[in-house]
Amino acid sequence: MCGYTLPMLTSDHEIERLAQIVVQRVGEGAAEQARKLVEAMRRQGYHDEADTWLRVIVAIDALGTAPSSPRPWVRAAYAADAPTCD
């Protein structure tokens, strides 16, 4: 299973909480990184997980401005050259 998959999130509260966590950890560009993740998931056939991340992206966008200094280890995890889910 893909390392970026999530347990099935069903409530809006869970989605909003995950969006807050992603913004806190990734910082500026969180939504863009999540969009790249969705593209990678769809290419690899993880359609349900990608749909969940689309909900997270909407919640991230609703949060507004992200912090400017994310934790360095998280930025690396979301980087374009991060390992894929092969």
C-alpha positions as CSV (number, residue, x, y, z in Angstrom):
1,M,0.0,0.0,0.0
2,C,1.2,3.5,-0.7
3,G,3.0,5.2,2.1
4,Y,0.9,8.4,1.7
5,T,-2.4,6.7,2.1
6,L,-4.8,7.7,4.9
7,P,-7.3,5.8,6.9
8,M,-10.7,6.4,5.5
9,L,-11.6,9.9,6.8
10,T,-15.3,10.5,6.8
11,S,-16.1,13.6,8.8
12,D,-15.4,17.2,7.8
13,H,-13.8,17.6,11.2
14,E,-11.2,15.0,10.4
15,I,-10.5,16.5,7.0
16,E,-10.1,20.0,8.6
17,R,-7.8,18.7,11.3
18,L,-5.6,17.0,8.8
19,A,-5.5,20.2,6.7
20,Q,-4.3,22.1,9.8
21,I,-1.6,19.6,10.5
22,V,-0.4,19.6,6.9
23,V,-0.2,23.4,6.8
24,Q,1.6,23.5,10.1
25,R,4.2,20.9,9.0
26,V,4.6,21.9,5.3
27,G,4.0,25.6,5.5
28,E,3.6,27.8,2.4
29,G,2.9,25.7,-0.6
30,A,1.1,22.9,1.4
31,A,-1.8,22.8,-1.1
32,E,0.5,22.7,-4.1
33,Q,2.4,19.8,-2.5
34,A,-0.8,18.0,-1.8
35,R,-1.9,18.5,-5.4
36,K,1.3,16.8,-6.6
37,L,0.6,14.0,-4.2
38,V,-2.9,13.6,-5.6
39,E,-1.5,13.4,-9.2
40,A,1.0,10.7,-8.1
41,M,-1.7,8.7,-6.3
42,R,-4.0,8.8,-9.3
43,R,-1.1,7.7,-11.6
44,Q,-0.5,4.7,-9.3
45,G,-4.2,3.8,-9.0
46,Y,-4.9,5.1,-5.5
47,H,-8.1,6.8,-6.5
48,D,-10.0,6.7,-3.2
49,E,-7.0,8.0,-1.4
50,A,-6.6,10.8,-4.0
51,D,-10.2,11.8,-3.5
52,T,-9.6,12.1,0.2
53,W,-6.6,14.3,-0.4
54,L,-8.7,16.5,-2.7
55,R,-11.0,17.2,0.3
56,V,-7.9,18.0,2.3
57,I,-6.8,20.5,-0.4
58,V,-10.1,22.3,-0.3
59,A,-9.7,22.6,3.5
60,I,-6.1,23.8,3.2
61,D,-7.3,26.5,0.8
62,A,-10.0,27.5,3.2
63,L,-7.4,28.0,6.0
64,G,-5.7,30.8,4.1
65,T,-2.1,31.8,4.7
66,A,0.3,29.1,5.9
67,P,3.2,29.6,8.3
68,S,6.4,30.5,6.4
69,S,8.8,28.1,8.2
70,P,7.7,24.4,8.1
71,R,9.7,21.7,9.9
72,P,12.6,20.8,7.6
73,W,12.0,17.0,7.8
74,V,8.4,17.4,6.6
75,R,9.4,19.6,3.6
76,A,11.7,16.8,2.5
77,A,8.9,14.2,2.8
78,Y,6.7,16.3,0.5
79,A,9.4,17.3,-1.9
80,A,9.1,16.6,-5.6
81,D,11.9,14.1,-5.5
82,A,10.4,12.2,-2.5
83,P,10.0,8.4,-3.1
84,T,6.9,7.3,-4.9
85,C,4.5,4.6,-3.9
86,D,6.0,1.9,-6.2
